[in-house]
Amino acid sequence: MNRFERQVILPGFGTEGQEKLRDSSVAVIGAGGLGSPILLYLAAAGVGNITVVDGDEVSISNLNRQVIFGEKDLGKNKAEAAVSYFSDKYSDINWKVVTAFISVENAKELLAPHDLVIDGSDNFPTRYLVNDACVLLKKPLVFGAIYQHEGQVSVFNLNRQSCQYRDLFPDMPSAAEVPNCSETGVLGVLPGIIGNLMALEAIKVLTGLGEVLDNRVLYFNSLNSETYDLQISPSFKARASAPSDWEAFSDTNYELACEGIETLNWDDAFRRAGHGTILVDVREPEEEPPLVCSALTKIPMSVLPQQLEKFEDAESIFFFCQTGIRSQKAALLIKSHFPDKATYSIKGGIAALKTNSRSNG
């Protein structure tokens, strides 16, 4: 008996559908709350080639929703831990691990070999970056997102008449407008539901089964279990704002375009630190791990607006938090009060520092 028997006997699917899955190649951006169920069901369904892209590490707060990880995975890179988990379950899948975040530097190389891209990221800069790369590559993109009690799913760039992400959100919102679940909270089951719907759309795109969410966005509310869908249409404004070629794509600073604050990685921050520079940890006192270094100032985000006087003598200010979300808000706040100061957010927060330290031995 074949493990795909229940799929093969399904009317409209058959051996042809199973062979299409086996021969398909999919890139999954993010192995977190959405990526976990996406990967679970793509692997179980028999997608033959899967690339997992994630530069983040597993933390204890992930475990209520990132169901492929457990306590033994804490501190591990998510892409590596995910592939290790599935390699023990299924021997017939070709896996590729990318232990870095997708960027303008690596997007073309990462996504070009694949038939389909699935965006399970949790921030606007990445969503616009992935969308724009898929448009340039003419790759279909399965999109999903969650915010508190609601989730949404769609398929972009399926054909020449299809919408893209910019048709849904023509204007880049800031991280301050819509934060991710690390700040707003989420019941673990919601990304499970949305991730499963994303996996379903991916299977439909790859096999031709059923009707894809092309030019439609499906919404699900977990408080009342209601769903509804919204028709969307291609927008001239959306097309005009997107990069027209790879050179323009490479020149786009997606973090700056979305948040309005320039970001630095840890290497750049340490290299540029000097006299007049302060490094500000805006995490709350109980957050781990601690960082010990010279010129470090600890000002939790919750009290930052009341301690503006601490920045009066600084020339450059580098903010960091756990993952890079609150530090964007902190940098925006300080920039509004001290527009002449060089103010930056450290991309990826303390999690990125841990990843960088590991990769450098």
N, C-alpha and C positions, 0 to 999 in steps of 0.2 A: 504494500500500500504506500502511495506517495503522500508526503505531508501536505501537498497542495491539492489533494483529491477533492476536497469540498469546494475549492475554487474552480477547478477544471470542469466539474459537473454543473456549474452554475450556467443557466441559459444566457447566451450572449457573451460569455467569457471564454470558456473552453481552453483547449491546449494552446490555441493561438494567443489568447490573452496572457497565459502563463509564460509563453516563450517571449512575448514582448517585455514582460517584467524582467525576466532572466537576462535579456540582452540590453536592458536599459542602464543608463548611468545617471545618478542623481547627486547633486551637491546640496547638503543640508547646512545652512548657516545658523550656528547656535545649537548646542546640545543641552539646553536648559529646560525650562518649564514646558515650552512648546516642542523643542527638539526631542525630548525624551519620548513622548508618545508617537511622534512622527517616525523616529528611528525604530521604535518597537514594532510598528505595524508595517513599515516598508520592509524591514528585515523578515518579519513573519510571512509577509505576502510573497517574498521571493525576488525582490529587486536585486539584480545581480551585481551591481557596482555602485557603491555608496561612498562618498567623500564627506567627512565630518570636519567642520571648520569651527574652532572655538579656542580662544586664547585664555579663557578664564579657568579658575580652579574651583573645585567643589568645596562649599562651605556648609556649616551645619544648618543655616537658615534655608538652604536649597532643598532640603530633604522632604519637605512637605508636599512638593510638587514635581521634583525632578526624580522620577520614580525608578530610573535605571541605576541610581547611585545609592550607596548606604554609608554607614559610619566608617567603614574600612576605606572609603574613597576620599575622605576629607584631605584636602591639600593637593590632590591629584589634578592634573589637567583634565578638563571635561571631555575633550575629544579623545584623548588616550584612554580614559576610564570607560567611555562609552564603547569604543571599539573593542577593548578588552572584554567587556561584558558580553557583547554579541559574538565575538569570536569563539567563546566557549559554548554558545547556543547553536550557531549555524556555521557549518564549514563550507557552504557553497556560495558565499558572498565574498566578493573582492572589496576589501576596505582600504580606504586611504585616510590617514590622519593628518590634519593640519593644526598644529598647536599654536596658532597665531590668529589674531583677529583679521578679518578681511579689510583691505585698504585699497586706495587707488593704485598703490604700487603692485599689489599681487592679484587684484580682482580678475583681470583678463586671463592671466595664466591659470588661476584656480577654476574659473567657471567655464572656460571655452570647451573643455573636453566633454561636457555633460549634456544630456538631452533635456534636463529639467533642473531648475534651481528652486529650493524651498527656503524661504526666509523665516527663521524662527528667532530672529533677534529681538531685542527689547528697547531699542532706542532709535530716534529719528535719523541721525546721521547715517547709521548703517542701512536703514531701510531705503533712504534715497540713493545711497551709493550702490547697493545691490540692484535696485531698480534700474538705475542708469546704465550699469554694466550689462544687465540683461537686455535692455533696449538696444544697445550698441552691438551686442552679440546675437540679437534676434533669438533669445532663449525664453521659453515660457517660464513664468515665475508664479509659484504658489505663495500667497501672502496670508499671514494671520497675525492677530494682535489681541491683547487683553488689557482691560483697564477696570480695576476693581471688580465689579460684578458682570461686566459685559465683554464679549469677545466678538471678533469679526473675521471673516474668511473671504478670500477672493482669488481669482486666477487672472494674472496680467500677461499681456504680450503673447497671447496664444496665436494670433494671426495678425494680418495687416489692419484689420478692422477693430482690433482689441484695444481696450484701455490699458493704461499703465498706472503705477502707484501715484504719479503726479496728477493724474486725472481725478483721483480721489482726494488728494491733498496738494493742490497747486502751490500753496504758500508753505514754505518750511516753518513749522512751529518750533518753538524752543523747548529745551528740556525742562525749563521752569514752568511751562504751560501744562505739559502732560508728563509727569514723572513716571518711572517704571515701578514694578511691584515691590521693589526693595524699600520704597517710601510709602506707597499707598496701601500695600497689603493685598493678599489674594488667597482665596480658598484653593487648595491644591487641585481640586477636581476640575476647576474651570479651564486651566491650560491643558488638562487632560482631554476635555471635550473638544476644545478648539484644535488641539494638535491632532486628534483623531480625524476631525473634519478635514484638516489640511492633508493628512495622509490619504484620505479617501479621494480628494480632488487630484492629488498626484497620481494615484493609481488610475483614475479615469482619464487623465491627460495621456498617460503612457500607453494605455491599452485601447483608448477610444470607446470605453464603456460609458453609457449613460450621457447625461447632459452636464457639461462643466460650468462652473460659475464664471463664465466669460462675460464681461461687462455687467456683472452683478456682484453685490456685496451681501453676504449672509451675516446677520447679526443674531447673537444668542444672549439672552439675559438669564443669569443663573438664579436670580431672586424669584422670578415667576415662571422660569422654564419656557418663556416665549421666544419664538424666532420670527424674524421678518427679513425680507431682502429688499435691497435698493438697486434700482437700475442706474447705471452710470454711462456717460458718453465721453468719447475722446474730446479733449479740450485744447484749443490752440494755445492758450496760456500755458498749459502744462508742457506742450511740446517746445514752446519758445524758451522756457526756463531751463530745459535740460541741456547738458553738454552735447554738442553736435558730432563730436569725434573723440578719439582716444586722447588726443593732445589736450583738448578742453577738459576731458574727464580727469586726466592726471593733474591738471592745474587747479582743480576744484578742492578747496578745503571744506569738507562736509561738516566737520565739527564747528568751524567758524561760521559757516553759512547758516547752520541751524541755531546754534547757541549764542553767537555774537561774541564769544570769548575764545581767544586762541588757546590751543592745548599744547602741552609739551609731554614727551615721554620722560621716564625717570633719568635716563642717561643725559638728555639735554638739560633737565632741571639741575642735576648735580654739576654738570659742566659749566652752566651759566651762573650758578650760585656764587656769590661773592659779597664784598662789602655793600651794605645797604639792602641785602636780600633777606627776606624771611620766608621760611617754609611753614605753612599753617595747616595743622591737622584739625579738620572741622568735624571729626567723628565724636560721638558721645564718649564719656569716660570709660564706660564698660566694654567698648568695642575692642576686639582683638584682631590681629596681633599688634602689640605696641611697636612704635618706631622710635629708635634712639639715635639721634644725630645732632650735630651742632646746628645752631640757628633755627631749631624747631620751636614753634609756638603752638600750644594747644588751645584752641578756641572753638568749642562745640558750636555747631550751626544754630542750635537753639538759643544761644546767647550772643551770637555774632553781632546783631544789630545794636546791642548795648555796649559794645566794646570797640567802636570805630576809632577811638583815640589811639589805640595800639598800632595803627597803620600810618599815623601822620608822618613819622620819620623814615618810613621805608621807601626805597627807590623801586624795588621789584618785589612782587608778592606771588608766591607759588602756593596754591591751595591743593589739598588732596583729601580724599575721604576713602570709603571702602571700595567703591567701584567707579567713581568719577562723575556721579550724578549731582550729589550735594555740593561738590567742589565747583561745579559750573555755576550753581546758584550763588555760592559765596563770592566767586569772582565777579559775577554780574553785579551783586550788591555793592561790593567795594569799588568797582569801576564807576558805578553811578555816583558815588560820593567823592572819589578821587580819580577823575578822568585822565589825569596826566601821569599816573603811576603805571608801570608795566605790570599788568595783572594777568596771571595764567592759571589754568586748571590742568592738573596732571592727569593725563588720560589713563583710564583703567584703575586709578586709585591704588590702594595698598595691594590689591590682588595682582595688579600688573607688575609691581615691584617684586613680589614673590616669584612670579613666573619668569621675570627677567633674571633674577638671581639664580634660579634653577638652571635656566638655559645656558648661563655663563659659568656654570660649575660652582 
